[in-house]
Amino acid sequence: MEPETIVFDAFCGTGSVANAFKDTCNILINDNLNCATTYAYGRMVAANCTFERLGFDPFVFLNSTDETIEGFFFRTYSPGGSARIDF
């Protein structure tokens, strides 16, 4: 496709179609669910995501800690807190 081609993904859902075309044309996304549009947009721009304004990389931080927070999900859905381990 030509770079000036516009693809309108009217029901973007998880953004699979939009993500497939993002490098070859301009993408417009829409969905009835705001969370779907937000997710699809995040998926398309994830490679450009930096944490400069945050001051640290949250992935490095979260992967470097061994702290376990024994909150609701731990108590309700983990083998360490409950016999029930599914939603």
Buried (B, 14 or more C-beta within 10 A) or exposed (E): EEEEEEBEBEEBBEBEBBBEBBEEEEBEBEBEEEEBBEBBBEBBEEEEEEEEEEEEEEEEEEEEEEEEEEEEEBEEBEEEBEEEEEE
